[in-house]
Each structure stands twice: as C-alpha cells, then as structure tokens.
Amino acid sequence: MTTVLILGGYGAVGRHLAARLRQDGHTALTAGRDAARADRPVDLAQPDLRSYQSALDGIDVVVNASGKEDPRLAELATARGAAFVDITATASYIAALERLDPPRPVLLSVGLAPGLTNLLAADVHRASPGPIDVAVLLGAGERHGPAATDWTYRLLGDRFQHDGTAVRNFTRPRRFDLPGHGRRRLYRLDFSDQHTLTRDLNVRTRTYFGLDSRPATTALAALTWLPGGSHLPRGPHVPGGDDWLVLAQGHDGTTRWARGRNQSRGTAIVAAAAVGLVTGLPPGTHHLHSALDLRDLPMNQGIELHTPPPSS
C-alpha cells in the first residue's frame, strides 16, 4: 500500500479519489490551500512551490487533480522519489511533461477523456486497425469543478493542429449513435487523447464532444464563433443529467463504449487504478494505454463497460 498526496484533494475529483484510495487500503492525504480541509496545506500559486516541496515528505505517489498545469510539479515530485500521476486533458501540457526525463514514473492520460477513451480506442485498434473516432458525452447537470469548467470555456474560438490541419474547437460535427442517447451531433474538441493515440497507434484518431443537453451543446458550437466567447461569464447552471458516456469506433464500425454517472467519480475510479500500478512502472513518462488493458479496470463499481466477450 502507498502514501498518496492528492493535489486538489478536496475538489470535485479529489474527494472521490481520496475516498476510493482509502477504501483500497492506501494512505490518501489531501492537499490544498484551505488548511481546515487539507491534510497537508499546499499553495500551488507560490512561485517557488515551497509548501508543495514540504508536503512531499514520505510520499510515494502524487496525483495532480488540482487543474494546475506546471511541469515543475512532476519534476519536484520525481526528484524526491515519488511517482506522479496527472489527470490533465491539455495537449500542450502533456507535451511539456513528455519532454521531461524523470527519475521516477510519470503517468498521463488518466481519467475519462483522456484515459478511458485511450483504453477503448486501443482495444478497437487491436480488433480492427485503422482510423478511430472517439465520442465524449458528459452530463450538463453535473456540477463540475472550476478547473474542468474553465478548461472547456477557454477552448471556445481556439484552434488546434491535428492531422496536418487547423481545427477550430466546437466545429466539424459528426453524428454518433450513442447508447441511451440516440443519434447525437458532437463537435471536435482539443482533448489530448487524439494527439497521443494518433502518434502511438499510428492511425488518425479524432475526438468529438457534446453535453447530454442538446441546447447546451448547440450553444457551445455557437459561442465558438463569438469574439471573446471564452471570457464570457460562466452563467447559470445548465439543466441536464449527470450521466456520461465515452465511445471509440473504428473505420469498419467496431465499437467499444463505457458509461456511468458523475464524471468526477468516474475520473477518480480510473485515477485510483493508475495509482495502483504507477509505482511498478520504469522511470520516464507513460500513458495509461501503454500500462493498462481496458479489462483491467475495476468495472461494476461506477463504470459500465460494453465490449464483445473474449474469444475462446
């Protein structure tokens, strides 16, 4: 069993992760600025990260669930002998982490998207090598943490490079048949999984996004064309549910998908599995699909997985 420091440990994902790790027998220590709620007070806004460095004493694994994207977090943790797990979905930050040469393992693509989507796509690719489309549908009614909300909004109007072209977020729609949700129009979004998988699987992989609320999805697609849309007030809570669904589909229709309720809890389930394996990885940077098989995830504990039965 390991001692785990969770940055953002009392946030939307962190509190679920702390509970799950303790249930599994690990020592989970929450970290954050609020000393009344944190086991180890940490202020990641400090330029020298002094409180973070002090909090690393006796830590085996650091999980970054804070939304703070700073490669020094991984550098300092691994230099002190701790493995590092990050649940970020930001492609540029992941690229910065991949440029590190850490003395301990760093595990990326941990969560629902990226993370579970990587495992689904890798399983599709093993069955049917070729281009893959990934669908991510999240519940508009779930009260996501501020980091997740800000991540989505700041992509409005922005473009990313993929497959040799510039793609504007929330454009280039594609329709998917989504179990339990019918035929839905989803839009391209700069999740990091498509970049990592296109490289690692050597096939074109594209990620599409939508909310369970059709009007909310349409509104995001409209706001991406509004100058300054990413800086608009976040507005009232959007009606919707808390169901999520992620799906990977190959060029020939081969499909794998998973669903659950509460995106933060689903992310925590995948992150807990990552904690269980990261200390056994060699030094360097790894992605979840290179370290874990889809069927190794703990299912029926918040994640419902749909794959063909294994062949005899």
C-alpha positions as CSV (number, residue, x, y, z in Angstrom):
1,M,0.0,0.0,0.0
2,T,1.2,3.5,-0.8
3,T,1.0,7.0,0.6
4,V,-0.6,9.3,-1.9
5,L,-0.7,13.1,-2.0
6,I,-3.7,14.4,-3.9
7,L,-3.3,17.9,-5.2
8,G,-6.8,19.4,-5.2
9,G,-7.7,16.6,-2.8
10,Y,-11.0,18.2,-1.6
11,G,-12.1,19.2,-5.0
12,A,-14.7,17.6,-7.4
13,V,-12.4,14.7,-8.4
14,G,-10.0,14.7,-5.4
15,R,-12.6,14.0,-2.8
16,H,-13.8,10.9,-4.7
17,L,-10.3,9.8,-5.3
18,A,-9.3,10.1,-1.6
19,A,-12.3,8.1,-0.5
20,R,-11.6,5.3,-3.1
21,L,-7.9,5.1,-2.2
22,R,-8.6,4.8,1.5
23,Q,-11.2,2.2,0.7
24,D,-8.4,0.3,-1.1
25,G,-6.1,0.5,1.9
26,H,-3.8,3.3,0.7
27,T,-3.0,6.3,2.8
28,A,-4.5,9.3,0.9
29,L,-3.5,12.8,2.0
30,T,-5.4,15.8,0.6
31,A,-3.5,18.9,-0.4
32,G,-4.9,22.4,-1.0
33,R,-4.8,26.0,0.2
34,D,-7.5,25.6,2.8
35,A,-5.7,24.3,5.9
36,A,-9.1,23.4,7.5
37,R,-9.8,20.9,4.7
38,A,-6.3,19.8,3.6
39,D,-4.3,17.1,5.4
40,R,-1.2,19.0,4.0
41,P,-1.7,22.7,3.2
42,V,-0.2,23.5,-0.2
43,D,-0.4,26.7,-2.2
44,L,0.5,26.0,-5.8
45,A,0.4,29.7,-6.5
46,Q,3.7,30.2,-4.7
47,P,6.4,31.0,-7.2
48,D,8.9,28.7,-5.5
49,L,6.3,26.0,-4.6
50,R,7.8,25.9,-1.1
51,S,4.7,24.5,0.6
52,Y,4.4,21.8,-2.1
53,Q,8.0,20.7,-1.6
54,S,7.5,20.4,2.1
55,A,4.3,18.3,1.5
56,L,6.3,15.7,-0.4
57,D,7.9,14.2,2.7
58,G,7.1,10.5,2.9
59,I,5.0,10.5,-0.3
60,D,5.1,7.5,-2.7
61,V,2.7,8.9,-5.4
62,V,1.5,12.4,-6.2
63,V,-1.8,12.8,-8.1
64,N,-2.4,16.2,-9.7
65,A,-6.2,16.7,-9.6
66,S,-5.8,20.5,-9.0
67,G,-6.0,21.7,-12.6
68,K,-2.6,23.5,-12.1
69,E,-0.6,22.8,-15.2
70,D,3.1,23.2,-14.2
71,P,5.8,20.6,-15.2
72,R,7.7,21.6,-12.1
73,L,5.1,19.6,-10.1
74,A,6.3,16.4,-11.7
75,E,9.9,17.4,-11.6
76,L,9.9,18.1,-7.9
77,A,7.9,15.0,-7.0
78,T,10.0,12.6,-9.0
79,A,13.3,14.2,-7.7
80,R,12.1,13.3,-4.2
81,G,11.4,9.7,-5.2
82,A,7.6,9.9,-5.7
83,A,5.8,8.7,-8.8
84,F,3.5,11.3,-10.5
85,V,0.0,10.9,-12.0
86,D,-1.8,13.8,-13.8
87,I,-5.4,13.8,-14.9
88,T,-5.0,16.8,-17.3
89,A,-6.6,16.8,-20.8
90,T,-4.5,19.6,-22.1
91,A,-2.4,18.5,-25.1
92,S,0.3,21.3,-24.7
93,Y,0.8,20.5,-21.0
94,I,1.1,16.8,-21.7
95,A,3.7,17.6,-24.4
96,A,5.7,19.5,-21.8
97,L,5.6,16.6,-19.4
98,E,6.7,14.2,-22.1
99,R,9.8,16.3,-22.6
100,L,10.9,15.6,-19.0
101,D,13.4,13.0,-18.1
102,P,12.1,12.0,-14.7
103,P,13.9,9.6,-12.4
104,R,10.6,8.1,-11.3
105,P,7.5,7.2,-13.4
106,V,5.1,9.8,-14.6
107,L,1.7,8.5,-15.8
108,L,-0.5,10.6,-18.1
109,S,-3.9,10.1,-19.9
110,V,-5.6,9.3,-16.7
111,G,-9.4,10.0,-16.3
112,L,-12.3,9.6,-18.7
113,A,-11.0,11.6,-21.6
114,P,-8.1,11.1,-21.9
115,G,-7.8,7.8,-20.0
116,L,-10.8,5.6,-20.5
117,T,-11.1,6.8,-24.1
118,N,-7.4,5.8,-24.7
119,L,-8.2,2.2,-23.4
120,L,-11.3,1.9,-25.5
121,A,-9.5,3.2,-28.7
122,A,-6.6,0.9,-28.1
123,D,-9.0,-2.1,-27.8
124,V,-10.7,-1.1,-31.0
125,H,-7.4,-0.8,-32.8
126,R,-6.4,-4.3,-31.7
127,A,-9.6,-5.7,-33.2
128,S,-9.6,-3.6,-36.3
129,P,-6.5,-1.5,-37.1
130,G,-7.5,1.8,-38.8
131,P,-8.8,5.3,-38.2
132,I,-10.7,5.8,-35.0
133,D,-13.3,8.3,-33.9
134,V,-13.8,9.0,-30.1
135,A,-17.1,10.3,-28.7
136,V,-17.3,12.0,-25.3
137,L,-20.8,12.9,-23.9
138,L,-20.9,14.5,-20.4
139,G,-23.8,15.4,-18.2
140,A,-24.7,19.1,-18.4
141,G,-26.4,18.8,-15.0
142,E,-23.3,17.7,-13.1
143,R,-21.6,20.5,-11.0
144,H,-18.1,20.1,-12.4
145,G,-15.1,21.6,-10.6
146,P,-14.0,25.1,-11.6
147,A,-10.9,23.7,-13.3
148,A,-12.9,21.4,-15.6
149,T,-15.4,24.2,-16.5
150,D,-12.6,26.7,-17.2
151,W,-10.8,24.2,-19.4
152,T,-13.9,23.8,-21.6
153,Y,-14.6,27.5,-21.9
154,R,-11.1,28.6,-22.7
155,L,-11.2,26.4,-25.8
156,L,-14.0,28.4,-27.3
157,G,-12.8,30.1,-30.5
158,D,-9.4,28.5,-30.2
159,R,-7.8,26.2,-32.8
160,F,-5.6,23.2,-32.6
161,Q,-3.4,21.4,-35.1
162,H,-4.3,17.8,-35.8
163,D,-3.7,15.5,-38.8
164,G,-2.0,18.3,-40.7
165,T,-4.8,20.8,-40.4
166,A,-6.0,23.6,-38.1
167,V,-9.3,22.7,-36.3
168,R,-11.5,25.2,-34.6
169,N,-12.9,23.8,-31.3
170,F,-16.7,23.0,-31.3
171,T,-16.8,22.8,-35.2
172,R,-16.7,19.9,-37.7
173,P,-19.6,18.0,-36.3
174,R,-20.2,14.3,-36.7
175,R,-23.3,12.3,-35.8
176,F,-22.9,9.3,-33.5
177,D,-25.4,6.7,-32.4
178,L,-24.9,6.8,-28.6
179,P,-26.4,4.1,-26.4
180,G,-29.2,5.6,-24.3
181,H,-29.0,9.0,-26.0
182,G,-29.9,8.2,-29.6
183,R,-28.3,9.9,-32.6
184,R,-26.4,12.9,-31.4
185,R,-24.3,15.6,-33.1
186,L,-20.9,16.1,-31.5
187,Y,-18.1,18.5,-32.2
188,R,-14.4,18.3,-32.4
189,L,-12.6,19.4,-29.2
190,D,-8.9,19.5,-28.3
191,F,-8.8,16.6,-25.9
192,S,-5.2,15.3,-25.7
193,D,-6.2,11.6,-26.4
194,Q,-6.5,12.2,-30.1
195,H,-2.9,13.5,-30.3
196,T,-1.4,10.8,-28.2
197,L,-3.3,8.0,-29.9
198,T,-2.7,9.2,-33.4
199,R,1.0,9.0,-32.6
200,D,1.1,5.8,-30.5
201,L,-1.3,3.8,-32.6
202,N,-0.1,5.3,-35.9
203,V,-3.7,5.8,-37.1
204,R,-5.8,9.0,-37.4
205,T,-7.8,9.5,-34.2
206,R,-10.3,12.3,-33.7
207,T,-12.2,13.2,-30.6
208,Y,-15.7,14.7,-30.6
209,F,-17.6,16.2,-27.6
210,G,-21.1,17.1,-26.5
211,L,-23.3,17.5,-23.5
212,D,-26.4,15.5,-22.7
213,S,-28.3,18.7,-23.2
214,R,-28.8,19.3,-26.9
215,P,-29.4,23.1,-26.4
216,A,-26.2,23.4,-24.3
217,T,-24.2,21.6,-27.0
218,T,-25.6,23.8,-29.7
219,A,-24.9,26.9,-27.6
220,L,-21.2,26.0,-27.2
221,A,-21.0,25.5,-31.0
222,A,-22.4,29.0,-31.5
223,L,-20.2,30.6,-28.8
224,T,-17.0,29.4,-30.5
225,W,-17.7,31.9,-33.3
226,L,-18.3,34.8,-30.8
227,P,-15.2,37.0,-30.3
228,G,-14.2,36.8,-26.7
229,G,-16.6,33.9,-26.1
230,S,-14.0,32.1,-23.8
231,H,-14.1,35.1,-21.4
232,L,-17.9,35.2,-21.0
233,P,-19.4,34.7,-17.5
234,R,-20.0,31.1,-16.8
235,G,-23.7,31.8,-16.4
236,P,-26.4,29.8,-14.6
237,H,-26.2,26.1,-14.1
238,V,-27.4,24.3,-17.2
239,P,-30.2,21.7,-16.9
240,G,-29.2,18.2,-17.6
241,G,-28.2,14.9,-16.0
242,D,-25.0,13.6,-14.6
243,D,-24.7,10.6,-16.9
244,W,-21.5,10.3,-19.0
245,L,-20.6,8.1,-21.9
246,V,-17.4,7.6,-23.9
247,L,-17.2,5.6,-27.1
248,A,-14.5,4.6,-29.6
249,Q,-15.4,3.5,-33.1
250,G,-13.2,2.1,-35.8
251,H,-13.5,2.7,-39.5
252,D,-15.4,-0.6,-40.0
253,G,-17.9,0.1,-37.2
254,T,-16.0,-1.9,-34.5
255,T,-17.1,-0.2,-31.3
256,R,-16.3,-0.1,-27.6
257,W,-18.0,2.1,-25.1
258,A,-18.5,2.7,-21.4
259,R,-20.8,4.8,-19.3
260,G,-21.6,5.8,-15.7
261,R,-22.9,8.6,-13.6
262,N,-20.9,11.5,-12.2
263,Q,-17.9,12.4,-14.3
264,S,-15.8,13.3,-11.3
265,R,-16.3,9.9,-9.7
266,G,-15.6,8.1,-13.0
267,T,-12.3,10.0,-13.3
268,A,-11.4,9.1,-9.7
269,I,-12.0,5.4,-10.5
270,V,-9.5,5.5,-13.3
271,A,-7.1,7.6,-11.3
272,A,-7.2,5.1,-8.4
273,A,-6.3,2.3,-10.9
274,A,-3.4,4.4,-12.1
275,V,-2.1,4.8,-8.5
276,G,-2.2,1.1,-8.1
277,L,0.2,0.5,-11.0
278,V,2.3,3.6,-11.4
279,T,5.0,2.6,-8.8
280,G,5.7,-0.6,-10.7
281,L,6.5,1.3,-14.0
282,P,10.0,2.1,-15.0
283,P,11.3,5.7,-14.8
284,G,10.1,8.0,-17.6
285,T,6.8,9.2,-19.0
286,H,4.0,6.8,-19.8
287,H,0.4,6.9,-20.9
288,L,-2.4,4.8,-19.5
289,H,-3.0,2.7,-22.7
290,S,0.7,1.6,-22.6
291,A,0.4,0.5,-18.9
292,L,-3.1,-0.9,-18.5
293,D,-5.6,-3.0,-20.5
294,L,-9.2,-2.0,-20.8
295,R,-10.4,-5.1,-19.0
296,D,-8.1,-4.5,-16.1
297,L,-10.2,-1.6,-14.9
298,P,-12.5,-2.2,-11.9
299,M,-15.9,-2.4,-13.5
300,N,-19.3,-2.6,-11.9
301,Q,-18.1,-0.1,-9.3
302,G,-19.2,3.0,-11.2
303,I,-18.1,2.2,-14.7
304,E,-20.3,0.0,-17.0
305,L,-18.2,-1.4,-19.8
306,H,-19.5,-2.7,-23.1
307,T,-17.2,-4.9,-25.2
308,P,-17.6,-8.2,-27.1
309,P,-17.0,-11.3,-24.9
310,P,-13.4,-12.6,-25.2
311,S,-13.0,-15.3,-27.9
312,S,-12.5,-18.8,-26.7
